[in-house]
Amino acid sequence: MTSYKPSIAITMGDPSGVGPEIIVKSLNDKFIYNICSPFVVGDLKILKRALHVTNIDLEVNSITNPGEAKSQYGTIDIIDLDLVSEDLPWGQVSPEAGNAAFRYLERAIQYANEGHIQGICTAPLNKEALHKAGHIYPGHTEILAELTNTKDFAMMLSAPALRVIHVTTHIGLFDAIHKINAERQYTVIKLAHETLQKAGIESPRIAVCGINPHAGENGLFGYGEEEEKIVPAIEKALAEGINVQGPLPADTLFFRARRGDFDIVVAQYHDQGHGPIKVLGLEAGVNITVGLPTIRTSVDHGTAFDIAGKNIADEQSLKEALRMAVELAPKTNTY
């Protein structure tokens, strides 16, 4: 009897970007098929073009639903939505590609909502193309939340020896500080705790960044944001037995977390959390949306239009995202 392997839908992302290339490179690794049953949601013609560009010799199996996937190394299973023209140019922003990226994700979410798959792994989309197509979302995370009717969710980034979860993400810094409140703070702490428990850490050590330099230094910096927006949430979480500390100065906290003092850091805004992760290397980072009914992971880089179609895109982040999707997915088939 073989061990159960979760079914993971890989969305192609923007078909003009590096997504198709890194997908075929990742699925040219037998290890991926040893840990999961992957299939692509995208455009068949673009997948074949990526195989040609990368000089990879794999069979392609066009399927109509996840249950038809062969899930065998040497064959890429794809659900072909046939949304873009064959001569779609590499590396250019277009409404056609932006709409396709949205529709690929929409179909994968449909499969997740219906219980046909255990995880979604997304190749990058381009926000400008997405908006040009009339899909006005900040990014993948917000689309996933809306289409799964999820209220409480957060972006988590993972790299070797460092995990970061965000209170706010794709909004301006002034708006982020305004939006942060104790309720949202507590929600993110709770999501961090529950996500790492599901991953096998019995009592996750959580550290919360301050908003101001030196975490406000007892009112010396800022206008009491830490006391108003962070401290009540930490006190509530502590009362529930959650292992959390803070607010702590961000300038030293990430060093301490990478050293092993904490299992995850709660960052208050986009650059506070993204910067330390990306310093560790774009090829190693994974973007995870937590709080959804199904696990979703992604590469921690963009569409890289400047190198699309040139066979130089690195697939390591996508392979790590697939591995992380398997790690966080349900361990048995409950469907």
C-alpha positions, 0 to 999 in steps of 0.5 A, a space after each residue: 500500500 502506497 502512502 497518501 500523497 496530497 493533490 496539489 494544483 499549480 496555477 500558471 500565474 501570468 503566462 507572459 512571465 517566468 511561471 510556465 518555465 519554473 513550472 516545467 523545470 520543477 516538474 522535471 524533478 522526480 522528487 516532486 512526484 514522490 511527495 505529491 500528486 501535482 497538476 497544472 491549471 493553465 494554458 496547454 500551448 504556453 506549457 508546450 512553449 515553456 518545454 521548448 524554451 527550457 529544452 525539457 522533454 516531458 509528455 503532456 497530458 491534457 485533463 478535464 478534472 483533477 481525478 484524471 491526473 496520471 501523477 507520474 514523473 515524466 508526464 505533466 498533467 494540465 487542465 487547459 483553460 485555453 485563454 491566451 493566444 499562441 503568440 502571446 509575447 514573453 515579458 509584456 503586461 497585457 489584459 489577456 495575460 492578467 485575465 488568464 492568471 485570474 482565471 487559473 487561480 479561480 479554477 484552482 480555488 473551485 477545486 479546493 472549495 469542492 474538496 478535490 485537492 488538498 493545496 494550491 501552489 501559485 506561480 507569480 501574477 502581475 498586478 498591473 496586468 491583473 488590474 488592466 483585465 478588470 480584476 482589482 485586487 492587491 494580489 493572490 492573497 486577497 483573491 483567495 480570501 474573497 473566493 473562499 469567503 475567508 475573513 481572517 487570513 494573513 500572509 506568511 513568508 518562510 525561508 530557511 531558519 526564519 518565518 514571518 507573518 504579517 499584520 498588514 501587507 499591500 498598503 502604504 505605510 501610513 495606511 498600514 499604521 492606521 489599519 493596525 489594531 489590537 483585534 487584527 494583531 490578536 488574529 494574526 498571533 492566533 493564526 501563527 500559533 494554529 498554523 505552526 501547531 498544525 505543522 507539528 510545533 506543539 507550542 510555537 514561540 511567537 515574537 511580535 515586532 514593534 511599530 516604532 524604532 526600539 518598539 517605541 522605547 516606553 513612549 520615547 518614539 511614536 505616539 503610543 502605538 505599541 501600547 494601543 495596538 499591540 500590547 492588548 493583543 499579546 496580553 489576550 494571547 498570553 491569557 489563552 496559553 499562547 507562547 508570545 513575546 513583544 512588542 520587540 525592536 524589529 532591528 534585532 528581532 529578526 537576528 534573534 529569530 534566525 538564531 533560533 530564539 523564536 519559531 515565527 515573527 509577527 511583522 507589522 507591515 510589508 517591508 518590515 517582514 519582507 526585507 529580512 526574508 528576501 535578504 536570505 535569497 529569493 530562491 529560498 523564500 515561500 509565500 503562504 496564505 494562512 487561514 484559508 480552508 485549503 493551504 496555499 503556497 507560492 514563490 516569493 518573487 514576481 513575474 520577472 518579465 525581464 528574463 521571461 522566455 530566456 531559460 534562466 529563471 530559477 525554479 528553486 522557490 517553486 520547488 520549495 513552495 510545493 514542498 511546503 504545500 505538502 508539509 502543511 496540507 492534510 496528512 490523510 485524504 478526508 474527502 
